């Protein structure tokens, strides 16, 4: 089984081809994986603005990419910011 960091690296690689460069560089690249267990991928956004944007506009795309890579359905992705951890 993959670690969260390994999965997130693969998801980011897939998203890099799917998203515009500004969107990827602003919202995906600085986001990291803080944990992964029981089908829940917990991502850590660098700031509240990024966390809101990821939740509101990119979460379905991230979940779809994670599911296609790992064959596990991700219905719950958590996005706290560095300040909330």
C-alpha positions in Angstrom: 0.0 0.0 0.0 1.2 3.5 -0.8 2.0 6.1 1.7 0.1 9.4 1.5 3.2 11.2 0.3 3.6 8.7 -2.5 0.0 9.0 -3.5 0.0 12.8 -3.4 3.1 12.9 -5.6 1.4 10.8 -8.2 -1.8 12.9 -7.9 0.2 16.1 -8.3 2.0 14.7 -11.4 -1.4 13.8 -13.0 -2.9 17.2 -12.1 0.1 19.0 -13.6 -1.0 17.8 -17.0 -4.7 18.4 -16.4 -4.7 21.9 -14.9 -3.4 25.2 -16.2 0.1 26.1 -15.1 -1.0 29.1 -12.9 -3.6 27.0 -11.1 -1.2 24.1 -10.6 1.6 26.4 -9.3 -0.6 28.4 -7.1 -2.8 25.8 -5.5 -1.5 22.3 -6.1 2.3 22.5 -5.8 2.4 24.2 -2.4 -0.2 21.7 -0.9 1.1 18.7 0.9 -0.2 15.4 2.3 -0.4 15.3 6.1 -1.9 11.8 6.4 -3.5 9.0 4.6 -5.5 6.2 6.2 -8.7 4.2 5.7 -9.3 5.8 2.3 -9.0 9.4 3.6 -6.3 11.5 2.1 -5.7 14.5 4.3 -4.1 17.4 2.5 -2.4 20.4 4.0 -3.0 23.8 2.3 -0.4 26.5 2.9 -2.9 29.2 3.7 -6.7 29.8 4.1 -7.1 31.2 0.6 -5.6 28.0 -1.0 -7.7 25.8 1.2 -10.9 27.5 0.2 -10.1 27.4 -3.5 -9.2 23.7 -3.3 -12.4 22.9 -1.4 -14.7 24.9 -3.6 -13.2 24.3 -7.1 -10.6 21.6 -7.2 -11.6 18.9 -4.7 -13.6 16.9 -7.2 -10.7 16.9 -9.7 -8.3 15.9 -6.9 -10.5 13.1 -5.8 -11.0 11.8 -9.3 -7.3 11.8 -9.9 -6.6 10.0 -6.6 -9.2 7.4 -7.3 -7.9 6.8 -10.8 -4.4 6.3 -9.5 -5.1 4.1 -6.5 -8.4 2.4 -7.4 -9.7 3.5 -4.0 -12.7 5.8 -4.0 -11.9 9.0 -2.2 -15.1 10.5 -0.9 -13.4 12.4 1.9 -10.4 14.7 1.4 -9.6 16.9 4.3 -8.0 20.3 3.7 -6.9 22.2 6.9 -4.4 24.9 6.5 -1.0 25.1 8.2 -2.5 27.4 10.8 -5.2 24.9 11.7 -2.8 22.0 12.4 
